[in-house]
Amino acid sequence: MELKFGPAEEQLRDEVRAFLKQHLREDRKEVGLGQRSDEDFEAALAFNRALGERGWIAPAWPKAYGGLGASIYEQMVFAEELGYASAPDTGTRGFGVGMIGPTLIVHASEEQKKHYLPKIQSGEHIWCQGYSEPGAGSDLAALQTRAVRDGDEYVINGQKIWTSGGHRANQMFCLVRTDPEAPKHRGITFLLIDDIKNTPGLTIRPLINMADRHHFNEVFFEDVRVPARNVVGEENRGWYVGMTLLDFERSGIGTTAGQRRTLEELADALRGGPADRRAKYRAKLADHVVANNVGKYLGYRIGYMQQAGLHPNYEASVIKIYQSELGQRIYNFGVNLLGLAGQLRPEESRAPIGGGLMENYLTSVPSTIYSGSNEIQRNIIATRGLGLPRG
Ligand SMILES: Cc1cc2nc3c(=O)[nH]c(=O)nc-3n(C[C@H](O)[C@H](O)[C@H](O)COP(=O)(O)OP(=O)(O)OC[C@H]3O[C@@H](n4cnc5c(N)ncnc54)[C@H](O)[C@@H]3O)c2cc1C
């Protein structure tokens, strides 16, 4: 067994690295999705445009839809290098390229594909996800936001919550209830809402997270009118469209690469710091390197399965749990290693390692909640992986 990428992937890696070196300023990393200033967001947009000009914004998409038709292994190279460089996103690559784009490729009409896919690739459309509601998270099919057909339109009333980047986005894909009498999975429709900032009756209100950042939002719908042509797939069959979207599992390879970078930066900090600190933390740092390497190979396994045409199922849950919980441990460790200065935020020019540790520590807390909470992932491993009965 030979566990390494081939020459074509390594050549691509060199090209991606050269590109990142040219287009990413060191002090601009880890921005996007409204995490920081308007200026940072503009820089992230410009970065994505530059990626798009190379055809690298959606390398995995089929050539017929403007992608490169890149192999899974090539995609892993992109994910690894962009993750290591903490390349910023804007809702274009994550929600656009990673979620709604592939869903449209599978379920949308040709007209919808022609309209929406190029706008994802050009960065013109910035998407957000309207799934969760105050009473519907893990039990997503309990969602209550109601859409009633009125001629050529749907009229939407209700509320979404935890809408990441909703305040930066101009487009939303969402799940709405169109038949309240049907069994709960069968009365749901998948809708696209255009130009959300200028849609009457649609209000986006900020929710400030525990890192004191405006990352997500509440979205309220009061008689919001959306053209019926914006349904993806069929009315009342949206659950299956929505689940396709959640199926675009990732190997988490970018997360592992980002954590590797953090561990290297912590090693640099130890190298230049006092000897007693080095003695106290070096073995623990080595433990985290071991654990992160395990994460890397778990991620490669997902990539291998996808390349072999297998569908990662509970394996994706294993990696989601492993990486999110390891991330929390690494960032917690890093903040402690850096001492009191480790608590300084990125805005403070004297913050070690650009202030990223504290930021990452705080934002790693919800990583065990989003993308399907780790309790739900454990249920999946128990039932699908180990064949245990539910409950
Ligand atoms: C940072 C962040 C960003 C997010 N961004 C978005 C977004 O852009 N769009 C969007 O639609 N949503 C988003 N979400 C919402 C996310 O999908 C939900 O938070 C998640 O699905 C959990 O739902 P909930 O918060 O309602 O918790 P609940 O489902 O109420 O769960 C509460 C607790 O009970 C546990 N639990 C629930 N059911 C079970 C069960 N059957 N077995 C065992 N334990 C269970 C959960 O694990 C959790 O610990 C985001 C969340 C976070 C934290």
The ligand as a Gaussian input file, in Angstrom:
#p B3LYP/6-31G(d) Opt

LIG

0 1
 C      -22.040000      28.128000      14.644000
 C      -23.319000      27.571000      14.094000
 C      -23.681000      27.859000      12.791000
 C      -24.884000      27.384000      12.273000
 N      -25.248000      27.748000      10.994000
 C      -26.452000      27.349000      10.513000
 C      -26.882000      27.791000       9.226000
 O      -26.174000      28.524000       8.520000
 N      -28.096000      27.410000       8.796000
 C      -28.917000      26.596000       9.526000
 O      -30.000000      26.269000       9.054000
 N      -28.532000      26.164000      10.763000
 C      -27.320000      26.532000      11.262000
 N      -26.922000      26.123000      12.518000
 C      -27.856000      25.346000      13.334000
 C      -27.456000      23.905000      13.555000
 O      -27.724000      23.150000      12.412000
 C      -28.249000      23.425000      14.790000
 O      -27.761000      24.141000      15.909000
 C      -28.084000      21.953000      15.014000
 O      -28.751000      21.234000      14.011000
 C      -28.636000      21.526000      16.399000
 O      -29.949000      21.957000      16.532000
 P      -30.420000      22.810000      17.811000
 O      -29.454000      23.919000      18.025000
 O      -31.859000      23.156000      17.602000
 O      -30.276000      21.835000      19.044000
 P      -31.274000      20.644000      19.426000
 O      -31.590000      19.828000      18.218000
 O      -32.411000      21.210000      20.204000
 O      -30.364000      19.786000      20.365000
 C      -30.073000      20.171000      21.725000
 C      -29.175000      19.101000      22.320000
 O      -29.860000      17.845000      22.356000
 C      -29.109000      16.859000      21.654000
 N      -30.026000      15.952000      20.920000
 C      -31.044000      16.335000      20.095000
 N      -31.637000      15.244000      19.561000
 C      -30.951000      14.161000      20.041000
 C      -31.074000      12.742000      19.850000
 N      -32.019000      12.224000      19.025000
 N      -30.211000      11.933000      20.488000
 C      -29.232000      12.438000      21.323000
 N      -29.081000      13.774000      21.548000
 C      -29.924000      14.633000      20.918000
 C      -28.229000      17.627000      20.689000
 O      -27.076000      16.894000      20.335000
 C      -27.891000      18.863000      21.501000
 O      -26.836000      18.598000      22.388000
 C      -25.726000      26.567000      13.065000
 C      -25.354000      26.265000      14.382000
 C      -24.172000      26.755000      14.900000
 C      -23.834000      26.426000      16.317000

